Amino acid sequence: MNFRDQANVVLSPSGIKVTVENAKCAQANAFIESDMFQEYEIEEEMVIFKLNLTSWIECLNIFGGGTSGAATTSLKMRYRGHGYPLVLELEEDGVVTDCEINTEEPEDTLDFDFFSTGIMNKVIMRSECLKEVFTDLDVTSEMVEIIMSPEAPFFRVSTFGNYGTSQTEISTESEMVEHFECKQTLKQRYRLALLKPSMKPLSAALKVSVRMDARGFLCLQFMIKTDNHHICFIEYFCCPEEEEGDD
């Protein structure tokens, strides 16, 4: 998610939400549910602040961030309120490290209003299926075209690079596809540069849900299993490219 340095962090009784946005055109949201923590306590209904995501990740990985070997790292996070830093305490084999990350006023982020506008098309597939498609994307193409249709080609991804058009289709009969729901044919183009950050969570996901609403907005939802067998989700929203002549 760290395709930008700054992120909004929302703390609520249900857990932690981290939001990163790119030029009001793409947005990533990571959800960490409260039951993933041994202890989780919050006194207010919602707390929101901005911090440097790169610094946060570096602090979390201060002991290497790996799971190999017998040593495990424990983490405590504390936030006293507006104007105070986020305090991290990491301990491994008796070695304790404290980190403080300055917090700021949160940024205004775009409300994609995705669900109230009506999800027209949805496909759930094993992540390997979409990984293959994204791996084959022509990097010389500025645009990626996605077609979702109740009839053939059902789900098609196309690029338009220096050496011509490349197309990959996924059949609804594929064993990789778990669910396919399509109300009408939608064809939209998205900037490849905006989609690229979604490839990192895709590489760690078990399944991915691809959804498109009536406006052509795209939502990729990645289901990821942690080393402790908890399930967490990352959502990635992307605006379609406006066609020439659109206002």
trRosetta pair geometry for C-beta under 8 A, 3 or more apart (Angstrom, degrees):
i j d omega theta_ij theta_ji phi_ij phi_ji
1 7 7.2 56 134 -101 118 139
1 18 6.6 94 127 113 163 120
1 20 5.1 147 171 12 95 139
1 28 4.9 -165 -131 115 93 141
1 30 5.6 -83 -55 -32 154 125
1 53 7.0 -106 107 -176 98 148
1 197 7.6 69 -127 172 34 117
1 200 7.7 -140 -37 85 40 131
1 201 7.3 44 -57 -52 78 115
1 234 7.0 -142 -69 -141 111 129
2 5 7.4 37 -166 -101 90 35
2 7 7.9 -73 -105 -45 67 126
2 20 7.3 -158 -103 -95 30 163
2 53 5.0 -170 -111 120 91 120
2 54 5.7 111 -161 -81 133 69
2 57 6.0 -63 -57 -15 146 152
3 20 6.6 130 49 139 80 139
3 22 6.4 -26 108 -71 121 126
3 28 7.5 106 25 2 112 139
3 197 4.1 -55 -46 -107 151 135
4 7 7.2 139 87 -65 96 73
4 20 5.1 166 46 -168 106 108
4 21 7.1 -28 22 62 157 40
4 22 6.2 -171 -43 -83 124 77
4 53 7.2 77 93 30 64 134
5 52 5.6 -25 165 -147 95 81
5 53 6.1 178 -180 40 34 87
5 54 5.1 -41 -133 -6 79 115
6 20 7.6 145 92 -125 51 82
6 50 5.8 10 -173 -178 105 113
6 51 7.4 170 -145 89 65 25
6 52 6.4 -48 -94 -104 59 49
6 53 6.6 136 -147 -6 7 95
6 107 6.8 87 132 -20 129 134
7 18 5.3 12 163 -173 135 94
7 19 6.3 154 -167 72 81 43
7 20 4.8 -46 -106 -77 94 85
7 50 6.9 166 85 -149 34 69
7 51 6.5 -23 61 63 81 69
7 52 8.0 81 19 -167 82 11
7 53 4.0 74 -7 -64 121 117
7 56 7.7 -74 43 23 127 143
8 18 7.3 158 82 -156 53 46
8 19 4.5 -12 59 58 102 102
8 20 7.9 -175 23 -70 71 39
8 48 6.3 1 -176 -170 102 101
8 49 7.5 169 -150 93 62 26
8 50 5.4 -42 -96 -93 59 76
8 106 4.6 60 -125 -148 107 108
8 107 6.0 -119 -61 42 110 82
8 109 6.1 -104 5 -33 149 132
9 16 6.7 -21 -167 -165 93 99
9 17 7.4 152 -158 81 45 52
9 18 5.6 -12 -104 -104 72 74
9 19 7.9 -167 -73 22 29 73
9 48 6.9 168 85 -147 50 53
9 49 5.8 -15 57 64 95 73
9 50 7.3 154 11 -104 79 24
9 51 6.1 4 -7 15 125 108
9 86 7.7 29 61 -74 163 148
10 16 7.1 149 79 -159 56 49
10 17 4.3 -8 57 59 107 101
10 18 7.8 -159 23 -70 72 31
10 19 7.2 40 -8 -7 107 110
10 46 6.4 -23 -167 -161 96 98
10 47 7.3 151 -158 80 47 50
10 48 4.9 -10 -104 -100 73 90
11 16 5.9 -16 -103 -105 65 76
11 42 5.5 -180 149 -114 109 140
11 46 7.1 146 79 -158 57 46
11 47 4.2 -7 56 58 107 101
11 48 7.5 -163 22 -71 68 44
11 79 7.0 -174 -23 51 159 145
12 15 6.8 0 66 49 81 39
12 16 7.9 166 28 -85 68 32
12 17 7.3 15 12 1 110 105
12 42 6.9 -174 -171 90 13 164
12 45 6.8 0 -137 160 86 51
12 46 5.0 -9 -93 -103 94 73
12 47 7.6 -172 -66 25 51 66
13 34 6.7 -37 163 -46 46 154
13 42 5.9 -141 -81 59 55 119
13 45 7.2 -43 -16 -141 104 48
14 33 6.6 -58 163 -137 74 74
14 34 6.0 -148 171 -12 23 111
15 31 6.3 75 98 -179 136 78
15 32 5.2 -163 174 94 117 55
15 33 4.2 -102 -68 -131 150 28
15 34 4.4 -133 -78 -38 71 66
15 35 7.9 -59 -79 11 112 59
15 36 7.3 59 -127 20 122 105
15 40 7.5 -29 -105 -167 58 156
16 31 7.6 154 84 -156 53 42
16 32 4.4 -4 58 57 99 106
16 34 7.9 121 -14 -76 71 63
17 29 6.1 -12 -169 -168 100 100
17 30 7.1 159 -154 79 49 50
17 31 5.6 -11 -103 -103 79 69
17 32 7.8 -165 -72 25 35 70
18 29 7.1 155 78 -154 50 49
18 30 4.6 -5 54 54 101 101
18 32 7.7 39 -7 -4 102 105
18 53 7.4 108 -175 -114 125 115
19 27 6.6 -8 -166 -173 95 103
19 28 7.2 162 -150 85 48 53
19 29 5.2 -9 -100 -102 79 79
19 109 5.6 -14 138 -100 141 170
20 27 7.1 165 86 -154 47 56
20 28 4.9 -3 58 56 95 99
20 53 6.5 -10 -86 -44 121 163
21 24 6.7 32 165 -77 121 38
21 26 7.1 159 -157 89 55 52
21 27 4.6 -12 -107 -105 81 86
21 28 7.8 -164 -76 24 40 63
21 107 7.4 -136 37 101 125 133
21 109 5.2 178 -40 -133 145 97
21 110 6.5 137 -138 15 140 94
22 25 6.1 -56 99 59 83 84
22 26 4.4 -2 52 61 111 98
22 27 7.3 -157 21 -71 70 44
22 194 6.6 177 94 -130 136 81
22 197 7.3 161 -30 2 147 150
23 26 7.4 37 51 24 82 80
24 110 5.1 116 -144 -51 76 133
24 239 7.9 18 131 -17 64 144
25 191 7.6 14 151 32 142 126
25 194 5.7 -87 122 -118 115 139
25 238 7.1 18 149 -153 74 62
25 239 4.7 -97 -154 32 67 118
26 194 4.5 175 -48 -167 136 99
26 195 7.8 -154 -111 -69 141 37
26 197 7.0 130 137 43 143 126
26 236 7.1 -2 -173 -176 97 87
26 237 6.6 171 -152 90 48 62
26 238 4.9 1 -108 -106 90 73
26 239 7.0 -115 -62 10 56 79
27 109 6.6 102 -126 -176 133 113
27 110 6.2 -143 -50 58 140 102
27 112 6.6 -148 40 -41 136 121
27 236 7.4 171 87 -152 47 46
27 237 4.6 2 54 52 92 106
28 197 6.6 -102 -48 126 136 126
28 198 7.5 -175 -94 -89 111 72
28 201 7.7 160 -148 -15 125 140
28 234 6.5 -5 -171 -177 97 102
28 235 7.1 163 -153 86 48 52
28 236 5.0 -10 -103 -104 79 78
28 237 7.8 -161 -72 23 35 68
29 234 6.9 165 85 -156 49 54
29 235 4.6 -2 55 55 100 98
29 236 7.9 -166 23 -72 66 39
29 237 7.9 36 -3 -7 103 101
30 232 7.2 27 -174 155 85 120
30 233 7.7 172 -148 96 48 48
30 234 4.9 -16 -101 -105 73 87
31 232 6.1 -174 84 -166 70 84
31 233 5.0 7 45 61 114 87
31 234 7.5 -167 16 -81 73 40
31 235 7.7 44 -16 -4 107 97
32 36 5.7 -91 -179 46 84 146
32 232 5.8 -9 -102 -127 56 133
33 36 5.4 112 70 -15 72 100
33 230 7.6 -153 50 -179 105 121
33 232 6.9 -157 2 -106 87 80
34 37 6.2 -57 -172 30 51 106
34 40 4.2 -172 -162 102 93 162
35 40 7.7 -95 -67 13 28 141
35 230 7.7 176 103 -131 85 122
36 226 7.3 86 -143 11 122 157
36 228 7.7 126 -153 76 84 131
36 230 4.8 89 -112 -169 97 167
36 232 7.0 12 -71 -70 151 111
37 40 4.2 111 69 -58 133 102
42 47 6.8 -140 -157 3 119 118
44 47 5.5 102 67 -54 126 91
47 79 6.8 150 137 107 152 136
47 81 7.6 -111 -133 -120 128 55
48 106 4.8 -26 142 -38 105 150
49 79 7.6 -166 18 -160 142 141
49 82 7.6 177 -86 -112 116 57
49 86 7.7 179 83 -50 139 108
49 103 4.1 6 161 -175 140 124
49 104 6.7 132 -176 59 87 36
49 105 7.5 -83 -139 -120 66 16
49 106 5.8 -141 -139 -58 16 89
50 103 6.6 133 66 -166 46 69
50 104 4.5 -40 70 69 103 89
50 105 6.4 6 16 90 114 31
50 106 4.7 148 -42 -109 92 47
50 107 5.8 81 -88 -14 140 81
51 55 7.2 -106 158 64 98 111
51 56 6.0 85 116 -50 126 122
51 86 6.1 -31 -86 7 156 132
51 101 5.2 56 -163 138 131 120
51 102 7.0 159 -129 88 85 49
51 103 5.2 -47 -76 -106 95 68
51 104 7.1 154 -81 17 44 80
52 55 4.1 55 96 13 114 114
52 56 6.7 168 92 -16 60 84
52 101 6.5 -138 46 -165 88 110
52 102 7.5 45 0 59 104 83
53 56 5.4 -53 -148 35 36 115
53 57 6.3 34 156 -18 68 104
54 57 6.0 -56 -150 37 30 108
54 58 6.4 30 153 -19 64 108
55 58 5.6 -55 -147 37 32 113
55 59 6.4 33 154 -20 65 105
55 101 5.3 150 114 -123 122 112
56 59 5.9 -56 -153 34 29 111
56 60 6.5 27 153 -17 64 108
56 86 7.5 7 -105 85 106 143
56 101 5.7 22 -79 -100 77 169
57 60 5.7 -55 -147 38 33 111
57 61 6.2 14 159 -4 67 113
58 61 6.1 -69 -145 49 27 99
58 62 7.1 63 149 -70 60 76
59 62 5.7 -13 -161 -38 37 113
59 88 5.2 112 149 57 133 155
59 90 7.4 177 164 -22 80 132
59 99 4.1 179 -137 117 128 173
59 101 6.7 -108 -15 -53 153 117
60 65 6.6 62 122 -98 81 106
60 75 7.2 9 -130 -111 80 144
60 88 7.3 -105 -75 -155 64 157
60 90 7.7 157 -130 -80 37 136
61 64 6.6 -75 -177 128 75 8
61 65 3.6 -27 -124 -43 85 124
62 90 5.9 148 54 60 122 158
62 97 5.6 -123 119 94 152 159
62 99 7.2 -173 -44 -48 147 134
63 71 7.8 -122 165 129 132 127
63 73 4.9 165 57 -89 147 137
63 90 6.3 -157 -17 151 116 133
63 92 4.7 104 -129 -6 157 155
63 95 7.9 141 -101 86 117 120
63 97 7.7 -178 -52 17 94 136
66 69 7.6 73 104 20 111 101
67 227 5.0 -177 -85 -137 158 160
71 92 5.4 60 172 -173 119 104
71 93 5.3 -46 -124 -42 119 109
72 92 7.1 -155 96 -123 30 86
73 90 5.7 -6 -176 -169 111 101
73 91 7.0 153 -157 75 61 41
73 92 4.5 -34 -100 -75 77 110
74 90 7.1 159 80 -153 51 49
74 91 4.8 -11 55 57 100 96
74 92 7.5 173 17 -70 67 57
75 88 6.6 -32 -158 -161 94 95
75 89 7.2 142 -158 78 44 55
75 90 5.5 -11 -102 -101 72 75
76 88 7.2 147 80 -158 54 45
76 89 4.3 -6 56 56 103 105
77 86 6.5 -11 -165 -179 101 97
77 87 7.0 150 -157 81 49 55
77 88 5.5 -14 -101 -101 76 69
77 89 7.8 -163 -71 22 34 71
78 86 7.6 157 78 -162 44 52
78 87 4.6 -16 61 62 93 107
78 89 7.7 30 0 -5 105 105
79 84 6.5 144 -167 91 61 111
79 86 5.2 -22 -88 -110 100 71
79 87 7.2 178 -75 19 47 76
79 103 7.5 60 -140 -37 114 155
80 84 4.1 -10 57 74 101 175
81 84 5.6 70 57 13 53 121
83 103 7.6 -170 -135 75 4 101
84 103 6.9 22 83 34 44 122
85 100 4.2 53 121 -177 153 96
85 101 5.7 152 -171 68 100 36
85 102 5.3 -57 -105 -93 97 38
85 103 6.0 161 -124 -5 39 87
86 100 7.3 150 74 -156 46 51
86 101 4.7 -17 58 60 98 99
86 103 5.8 99 -24 -55 89 112
87 98 6.9 -18 -169 -166 94 96
87 99 7.3 156 -157 83 47 52
87 100 5.5 -17 -103 -102 71 76
88 98 7.1 153 84 -158 57 46
88 99 4.4 -6 58 58 105 100
88 100 7.7 -166 22 -74 73 31
88 101 7.2 40 -8 -8 109 105
89 96 6.5 -10 -171 -167 92 100
89 97 7.5 162 -153 82 46 46
89 98 5.4 -14 -102 -103 74 74
89 99 8.0 -168 -72 24 33 68
90 96 7.2 156 84 -153 47 51
90 97 4.9 -12 61 59 97 95
90 99 7.4 25 0 0 106 108
91 94 7.3 4 -173 -110 98 8
91 95 6.8 160 -152 79 56 45
91 96 4.8 -15 -99 -99 88 75
91 97 7.7 -179 -77 20 43 65
92 95 5.6 -21 68 58 71 96
106 109 7.9 -59 160 -16 106 100
112 217 6.1 155 -172 -180 110 151
112 219 7.6 138 127 -80 152 108
112 237 4.7 -108 -72 -163 163 160
113 116 5.4 -57 -176 47 85 108
113 117 5.8 86 126 -30 92 106
114 117 6.5 -74 -161 31 23 107
114 119 7.4 39 155 -76 87 90
114 211 7.6 87 170 107 125 126
114 213 5.8 -161 -160 -38 69 140
114 217 6.1 -129 -113 106 89 135
114 219 5.5 71 -158 -56 154 139
114 237 6.6 -131 -65 -113 135 125
115 119 6.7 -20 -126 -36 57 102
117 213 4.8 63 94 174 114 141
117 214 5.8 -135 151 35 99 100
117 215 6.1 -27 161 -9 152 109
117 217 7.6 76 68 30 150 127
118 213 6.0 119 81 -155 55 93
118 214 5.2 31 77 -20 109 116
119 122 5.8 35 154 -53 125 113
119 211 5.2 -40 -145 -171 119 119
119 212 7.4 110 -157 71 71 34
119 213 5.5 -68 -103 -95 45 75
120 148 7.9 136 105 92 98 127
120 182 7.6 29 140 -153 77 53
120 183 4.9 -111 -166 49 71 114
120 184 5.8 -56 -174 41 123 90
120 186 6.0 105 95 -36 140 138
120 212 6.0 -47 58 97 97 81
120 213 6.0 113 0 -153 90 29
120 214 5.3 117 -44 -72 123 62
121 148 4.0 124 156 123 159 142
121 181 6.9 174 -151 99 44 65
121 182 4.6 20 -125 -119 96 72
121 183 6.5 -130 -69 24 65 74
121 184 7.5 -108 -55 54 102 53
121 186 5.8 -140 -2 24 137 123
121 211 6.9 163 90 -151 58 49
121 212 4.7 4 56 51 103 101
122 179 7.1 -17 120 119 97 108
122 180 7.7 173 94 -149 59 31
122 181 4.7 5 57 59 93 103
122 182 7.7 -159 33 -70 49 55
122 209 6.6 -8 -166 -174 96 99
122 210 7.2 160 -151 84 46 53
122 211 4.7 -1 -105 -105 84 85
122 212 7.8 -160 -69 24 50 63
123 148 7.0 -152 -18 -129 117 121
123 155 5.8 -5 -33 -81 168 144
123 170 7.7 119 163 96 157 133
123 177 6.4 -50 -170 -142 105 106
123 179 6.7 173 -150 92 41 66
123 180 5.0 9 -113 -110 88 71
123 181 7.4 -170 -73 30 51 60
123 182 7.8 8 -57 -58 94 97
123 209 7.3 168 86 -153 42 54
123 210 5.0 -6 58 56 90 100
124 177 7.4 113 81 -164 52 61
124 178 4.7 -53 102 67 101 103
124 179 4.1 34 34 42 107 103
124 180 7.9 -131 30 -61 63 47
124 207 6.2 16 -177 174 94 120
124 208 7.4 177 -148 90 55 39
124 209 4.8 -21 -99 -101 82 80
124 210 7.9 -177 -80 20 35 66
125 129 4.5 -75 155 57 129 142
125 130 6.2 130 84 -33 124 97
125 170 7.1 -33 -94 174 158 152
125 174 7.7 17 -130 93 117 123
125 176 5.2 35 -165 139 102 88
125 177 4.9 -38 -100 -103 95 56
125 178 6.3 174 -99 9 33 81
125 207 6.9 169 90 -155 32 78
125 208 6.2 -18 64 62 78 83
125 210 7.4 1 15 2 105 107
126 129 5.4 102 70 -8 74 102
126 176 4.8 -104 37 -156 103 79
126 178 7.2 105 -39 -30 72 106
126 206 7.3 -61 -144 162 72 57
126 207 5.9 -62 -111 -105 41 70
126 208 7.9 44 147 19 13 79
127 130 6.0 -63 -157 44 47 100
127 131 5.8 54 148 -29 77 107
127 202 6.0 165 -160 -171 109 70
127 203 8.0 153 158 -109 132 12
127 205 4.2 155 -90 92 144 95
127 206 6.0 173 -8 140 119 10
127 207 6.0 -131 -39 -98 83 14
127 208 5.1 98 -100 -19 74 103
127 222 7.3 53 -101 -139 121 92
128 131 5.4 -53 -143 35 32 119
128 132 6.5 39 158 -25 64 101
128 176 6.7 -116 74 -130 92 124
129 132 6.1 -56 -162 27 27 110
129 133 7.0 21 146 -14 61 106
129 170 6.2 75 173 -125 120 134
129 174 6.9 110 -121 133 136 145
129 176 3.8 131 -68 154 129 144
129 177 7.1 109 -117 -60 175 66
130 133 5.3 -51 -150 36 43 114
130 134 6.1 37 154 -15 72 106
130 202 6.2 -107 104 -153 115 126
130 208 5.2 -52 18 57 150 148
130 210 7.3 157 -95 -50 138 124
131 134 6.0 -60 -145 42 28 105
131 135 6.0 33 155 -25 65 108
131 202 5.9 164 -84 146 79 111
131 203 6.8 100 -114 -97 119 57
132 135 5.8 -53 -145 32 27 114
132 136 6.6 17 158 -12 61 110
132 168 7.8 -176 118 -169 90 150
133 136 6.2 -69 -156 40 28 105
133 137 7.4 51 145 -50 61 87
133 157 5.2 87 -178 39 124 149
133 168 4.9 -180 -127 101 87 148
133 170 7.1 -53 -67 -49 134 116
134 137 5.6 -21 -159 -15 43 117
134 195 8.0 -148 -127 142 110 117
134 199 5.5 176 158 -110 147 105
134 202 6.6 67 20 110 160 164
136 166 7.0 -151 147 155 97 134
136 168 5.9 108 81 -57 138 141
137 141 7.1 -111 175 47 86 120
137 144 6.5 -31 -136 -101 127 117
137 157 7.5 -66 -90 144 93 124
137 159 5.4 118 -158 -49 72 146
137 166 7.6 154 -141 89 35 133
137 192 6.7 156 162 -133 137 121
138 141 4.5 78 87 -12 100 110
138 159 4.0 179 37 110 98 139
138 160 7.6 -168 68 41 136 13
138 161 3.5 -114 145 -27 136 140
138 162 7.9 -161 171 24 124 67
138 163 7.3 -147 -140 46 137 94
138 166 5.0 139 -30 18 118 137
139 161 7.4 54 60 -110 34 136
139 192 7.3 163 -137 154 49 152
140 161 3.7 90 76 -156 98 108
140 162 4.4 -54 145 -6 154 97
140 163 7.3 91 55 4 145 82
141 144 6.9 105 114 -71 125 60
141 159 3.7 -176 21 -178 166 100
141 160 5.0 115 -130 55 113 47
141 161 4.1 -80 -51 -67 83 77
141 166 7.7 -124 -35 32 143 106
141 192 6.0 117 96 -40 81 143
142 160 7.9 -36 40 70 70 92
142 191 6.4 -40 164 -137 78 76
142 192 6.1 -152 -176 15 25 106
142 193 7.7 -22 -154 -12 67 99
143 159 7.2 164 88 -137 58 61
143 160 6.1 7 61 33 100 107
143 189 4.6 -5 -171 -173 124 117
143 190 6.9 134 -156 67 70 33
143 191 6.4 -55 -102 -102 59 41
143 192 6.5 -141 -96 -27 7 88
143 241 6.4 -68 -119 4 112 156
144 157 6.4 -14 -176 -166 101 94
144 158 7.3 149 -163 75 52 47
144 159 5.8 -28 -106 -88 66 82
144 189 6.8 151 75 -155 38 64
144 190 5.2 -26 63 64 92 86
144 191 7.7 32 16 127 85 7
144 192 5.2 111 -29 -83 101 77
144 195 5.8 -26 26 8 146 157
145 156 7.9 -7 110 112 91 91
145 157 7.2 151 80 -158 55 43
145 158 4.3 -15 60 60 107 99
145 159 7.5 -178 18 -75 80 32
145 160 7.5 53 -10 -22 115 105
145 187 6.7 8 -176 -174 103 90
145 188 7.2 177 -147 94 62 32
145 189 4.8 -32 -93 -95 75 80
145 190 7.9 161 -87 18 29 67
146 155 7.8 -18 -167 -162 87 73
146 156 7.3 160 -153 84 43 54
146 157 5.7 -9 -102 -103 73 72
146 158 8.0 -168 -70 22 31 72
146 187 7.4 -179 89 -144 45 49
146 188 6.0 -12 57 62 87 78
146 189 7.9 157 15 -95 67 32
146 190 7.0 12 0 4 110 111
146 210 8.0 -139 -167 176 145 132
146 212 7.3 -173 110 -75 126 139
146 218 6.9 85 46 -100 153 133
147 153 6.3 67 94 64 128 109
147 155 7.2 168 88 -146 66 28
147 156 4.4 5 51 52 108 99
147 158 7.6 36 -6 -4 103 108
147 185 7.1 -8 -169 -166 92 89
147 186 7.3 172 -147 88 49 50
147 187 4.6 -6 -102 -103 84 87
148 154 7.4 -12 -149 164 53 43
148 155 5.7 9 -108 -103 71 72
148 182 5.5 -157 156 -119 95 118
148 185 7.3 178 92 -142 51 45
148 186 5.4 3 55 54 91 93
148 210 7.8 -175 -81 120 134 113
148 212 5.7 170 25 25 143 139
149 152 7.3 -15 92 93 125 12
149 153 6.5 80 41 54 126 55
149 154 5.8 -108 66 -98 80 21
149 155 7.8 -162 28 -59 70 39
149 182 6.1 68 132 167 13 151
149 185 4.1 15 -113 -110 91 89
149 186 7.6 -166 -72 27 62 51
150 154 7.8 -2 -169 -112 9 66
150 182 4.4 -170 -75 99 66 110
150 183 7.2 -27 -57 174 119 3
150 184 7.1 -27 -15 -101 111 19
150 185 6.9 -95 14 -58 76 73
151 154 7.3 -113 121 -67 18 65
151 185 7.6 -38 37 -72 85 113
153 156 4.3 41 104 -48 138 121
153 169 4.7 -99 -176 -125 116 127
154 169 7.1 94 55 -171 89 99
154 170 6.9 -105 99 85 112 64
154 171 6.3 91 46 -133 149 38
154 172 5.1 -138 -145 -34 154 95
154 180 7.0 -13 -169 -163 116 144
154 182 7.3 -159 -148 -15 66 159
155 169 6.7 130 83 -159 59 61
155 170 4.4 -27 81 57 118 98
155 172 7.7 123 -1 -62 104 72
155 180 7.7 -117 -34 -128 121 117
155 210 7.7 98 -140 80 131 145
156 167 5.9 -10 -171 -167 109 104
156 168 7.0 158 -154 81 60 43
156 169 4.8 -23 -99 -99 83 80
156 170 7.8 -168 -78 18 39 68
157 167 7.2 154 81 -153 46 54
157 168 5.1 -11 59 59 94 95
157 169 8.0 -177 22 -79 64 36
158 165 6.1 -9 -170 -171 110 100
158 166 6.7 158 -154 83 59 50
158 167 4.6 -15 -100 -99 88 80
158 168 7.8 -178 -77 22 46 61
159 165 7.2 165 84 -152 46 53
159 166 4.9 -3 54 55 92 100
159 192 7.3 46 -122 -78 113 129
160 164 7.8 -75 -147 159 55 28
160 165 5.4 -15 -105 -101 71 76
160 166 8.0 -157 -71 22 31 70
161 164 7.1 -2 65 53 73 33
161 166 6.8 10 14 -1 109 112
170 174 5.9 -67 -174 5 80 150
170 176 7.3 -86 -156 78 115 120
170 177 6.5 133 155 -63 112 120
171 174 4.8 128 68 -33 81 90
171 177 7.4 -133 95 -1 52 141
172 177 5.9 -116 -146 102 41 160
172 180 4.5 -93 -128 28 104 169
173 177 7.7 68 56 45 13 126
174 177 4.7 89 70 -1 93 101
177 180 5.7 14 169 -48 129 109
178 207 7.1 -22 11 -138 143 129
182 185 7.7 42 168 -80 119 45
186 212 5.3 -171 90 123 151 141
186 216 6.2 -178 -176 -101 118 73
188 212 7.0 174 17 -147 132 131
188 216 3.9 139 -89 -162 143 115
188 218 7.1 -160 85 -50 138 105
188 240 4.1 -79 -172 -120 124 131
188 241 7.6 148 175 34 82 70
189 240 6.5 92 63 -165 48 88
189 241 4.7 -43 97 41 95 117
190 194 6.1 -109 170 71 96 118
190 195 5.6 91 120 -49 125 115
190 218 6.2 -41 -69 7 147 145
190 238 5.3 45 -146 138 137 131
190 239 7.7 146 -124 88 92 40
190 240 5.9 -83 -79 -119 76 52
190 241 6.2 174 -106 -19 25 91
191 194 4.4 81 74 4 98 106
191 195 7.1 180 92 -7 52 86
191 241 6.0 114 -42 -71 79 113
192 195 5.7 -62 -148 41 37 108
192 196 6.4 57 154 -46 68 94
193 196 5.9 -32 -150 2 31 120
194 197 7.7 -51 180 19 36 99
194 238 5.3 127 133 -140 118 112
194 239 7.7 -73 172 45 163 73
195 198 5.6 -55 -172 28 60 117
195 199 7.6 71 139 -37 76 91
195 238 6.1 9 -84 -101 74 163
196 199 5.8 -40 -167 4 47 116
197 200 6.5 -38 -173 13 52 109
197 236 7.2 -179 98 -136 93 133
198 201 6.4 -56 -162 44 52 99
198 202 6.1 61 143 -29 74 111
198 220 5.3 71 -160 63 140 150
198 222 8.0 171 -168 -39 86 125
198 236 4.3 150 -104 127 109 171
198 238 7.6 -70 -35 -44 138 126
199 202 5.2 -56 -147 37 36 123
199 203 6.6 45 155 -30 67 98
200 203 6.0 -49 -157 22 31 111
200 204 7.5 9 153 -2 60 105
201 204 5.9 -67 -155 45 43 102
201 205 6.0 55 149 -45 74 107
201 222 4.5 168 140 42 114 166
201 224 6.8 -92 -165 -57 91 132
201 234 4.4 -107 -144 76 157 150
201 236 7.0 176 45 -38 136 125
202 205 5.5 -51 -142 17 33 120
202 208 6.3 6 -123 -79 85 142
202 220 7.6 -35 -75 161 103 139
202 222 6.2 -127 -85 -102 47 131
204 222 7.5 71 75 161 81 136
204 224 5.3 24 121 -127 101 119
205 208 5.5 74 122 -63 153 89
205 222 3.9 -106 -91 -164 136 101
205 223 5.9 93 -159 59 96 49
205 224 5.3 -77 -104 -77 60 77
205 234 7.8 -113 -81 42 112 107
206 223 5.4 -56 55 97 94 96
206 224 6.8 154 -1 -110 83 30
206 225 5.7 46 -33 -8 130 104
207 222 7.7 160 87 -154 49 47
207 223 4.6 11 56 42 90 120
208 220 6.1 -15 -171 -169 110 92
208 221 6.8 152 -159 77 57 49
208 222 5.4 -17 -105 -102 84 66
208 223 7.3 -150 -75 15 37 77
209 219 7.8 -9 107 113 93 92
209 220 7.3 154 78 -158 55 42
209 221 4.2 -6 54 55 104 104
209 223 7.8 69 -13 -24 95 100
210 218 7.4 -26 -164 -163 82 94
210 219 7.7 151 -157 83 37 56
210 220 5.9 -8 -104 -106 67 73
211 218 7.4 142 81 -160 53 47
211 219 4.5 -15 64 63 102 102
211 220 7.9 -174 25 -75 72 30
211 221 7.2 27 2 -4 112 106
212 216 6.5 -15 -170 -142 106 35
212 217 7.1 159 -151 76 58 44
212 218 5.7 -19 -99 -102 80 63
212 219 7.6 -174 -75 22 35 74
213 216 7.3 -55 72 13 65 17
213 217 5.0 2 38 52 107 95
213 219 7.7 55 -23 -6 96 110
215 240 7.4 -164 135 15 76 120
216 240 4.0 -12 125 -24 120 151
217 237 6.5 -5 175 -165 108 97
217 238 7.3 163 -164 79 64 46
217 239 6.2 -33 -115 -112 83 50
217 240 6.6 -111 -81 -15 39 90
218 237 7.0 148 84 -157 58 47
218 238 4.6 -14 62 59 108 96
218 240 7.1 112 -17 -64 96 79
219 235 6.2 -17 -167 -167 98 101
219 236 7.2 150 -156 77 49 48
219 237 5.4 -15 -100 -99 76 72
219 238 8.0 -178 -76 20 35 69
220 235 7.2 152 81 -158 51 50
220 236 4.5 -11 59 58 99 102
220 238 7.7 28 -2 -1 101 109
221 233 6.0 -8 -173 -168 95 113
221 234 7.4 165 -153 85 49 45
221 235 5.0 -15 -103 -104 78 78
221 236 7.8 -171 -75 22 36 67
222 233 6.7 151 76 -156 55 58
222 234 4.6 -7 53 58 108 93
222 235 7.7 -166 19 -77 72 32
222 236 7.4 39 -12 -5 105 105
223 231 6.2 -16 -169 -163 93 107
223 233 6.0 -25 -100 -101 56 81
224 231 7.2 141 75 -156 44 56
224 232 5.4 -28 68 68 97 81
224 233 7.1 164 20 -93 83 28
224 234 6.6 35 -8 -1 125 102
225 229 6.2 -11 -175 -137 107 42
225 230 7.2 156 -155 77 58 36
225 231 5.8 -31 -98 -96 67 66
226 229 6.8 -63 70 10 72 14
226 230 4.6 4 33 54 119 87
226 231 7.7 -142 2 -71 83 19
226 232 6.4 55 -41 0 106 110
242 246 4.3 -129 -176 67 104 138
243 246 5.1 101 60 -24 69 114
